[in-house]
Amino acid sequence: MSVMDTIRERLAALSPTRLELIDDSHLHAGHAGARSGGGHFRLTIVSECFRGKNTVARHRIVYDALGEMMRREIHALAIQARSPEEN
């Protein structure tokens, strides 16, 4: 299973109504994170679980869902996390 597939699988636990994941790793060739194997990704995710939460809390929810991937397979993750009414 690819890193992108694993990310999607883990984020499915948040029951997203929208999930867009883009691999920007090729834009960071030569960067320290790229050399160590960690990818650079952009994520847009819409889920009911973000309702009433601030940005930091939303990001923590995403980081918790991804777990140890944030220390190995993912070097950088740009997150746009929204509740359904913000979509």
ABEGO torsion letter per residue (X at the ends): XBAAAAAAAAAAAAGBABBBBBBAAAAABGBAAAAAGBBBBBBBBBBAAABGBBAAAAAAAAAAAAEAAAAAABABBBBBBBBAAAX
